[in-house]
Amino acid sequence: MLKVPVIDIQDRLDRLAKHAQKTADMVKTLASTRADLLKVLRPDQKYVLEMHEMQHDGRRAGSRFHEVHGYCMY
C-alpha cells in the first residue's frame, strides 16, 4: 500500500501557476500586437480585419488562440 500521494499536489499547482502565467504573457503580447496593428490601419482596413476575425472565429479576436496552443483561455 502506498504511503505517499500518487500526485504531488503542490508540484501540480506550481506547474499550473507557471502555465497560467505563460498564457497570460502570450495573451498580453497578442493584445499589444493587435493594438499596434490597429493604430496603423485605415478604417476600411480595420473593417476587413474585424470581418475576417469574426468569420474565422465567431466570438472575438484571439479567442482561437487556444486551438494553436492546445488549451482554452476562456
C-alpha positions in Angstrom: 0.0 0.0 0.0 1.3 3.5 -0.9 2.0 5.9 2.0 2.6 8.9 -0.2 0.2 10.6 -2.6 0.3 9.4 -6.2 0.2 13.1 -7.3 2.2 15.8 -5.7 -0.5 18.5 -5.4 2.0 21.3 -4.7 4.1 20.4 -7.7 0.9 20.3 -9.8 -0.3 23.7 -8.6 3.2 25.2 -9.2 3.1 23.9 -12.8 -0.4 25.2 -13.2 0.6 28.6 -12.0 3.6 28.7 -14.3 1.5 27.7 -17.2 -1.2 30.3 -16.4 1.5 33.0 -16.2 2.9 31.9 -19.6 -0.6 32.0 -21.0 -1.3 35.5 -19.6 2.0 36.7 -21.1 1.1 35.4 -24.5 -2.4 37.0 -24.4 -0.8 40.3 -23.4 1.6 40.0 -26.3 -1.3 39.2 -28.7 -3.4 42.1 -27.4 -0.5 44.5 -27.6 0.4 43.4 -31.1 -3.2 43.7 -32.3 -3.5 47.2 -30.8 -0.3 48.3 -32.6 -1.7 47.0 -35.8 -5.0 48.8 -35.3 -3.0 52.1 -34.9 -1.7 52.0 -38.4 -4.7 50.6 -40.3 -7.2 52.8 -42.1 -10.9 52.4 -41.1 -11.6 50.3 -44.2 -8.7 48.0 -43.3 -9.9 47.7 -39.7 -13.3 46.7 -41.0 -11.7 44.0 -43.2 -9.6 42.7 -40.2 -12.6 42.6 -37.9 -14.8 40.9 -40.5 -12.0 38.3 -41.0 -11.7 37.7 -37.3 -15.5 37.3 -36.9 -15.7 34.9 -39.9 -12.9 32.7 -38.7 -13.7 33.0 -35.0 -17.3 33.9 -34.3 -16.5 35.4 -30.8 -13.7 37.9 -30.6 -10.2 38.5 -31.8 -7.7 36.0 -30.4 -10.2 33.5 -29.0 -8.9 30.7 -31.3 -5.6 31.2 -29.6 -6.2 28.1 -27.5 -6.5 26.0 -30.6 -3.0 26.9 -31.6 -1.6 26.4 -28.1 -3.7 23.5 -27.0 -5.7 25.0 -24.1 -8.7 27.2 -23.5 -8.1 30.6 -22.1 -11.8 31.5 -21.5 
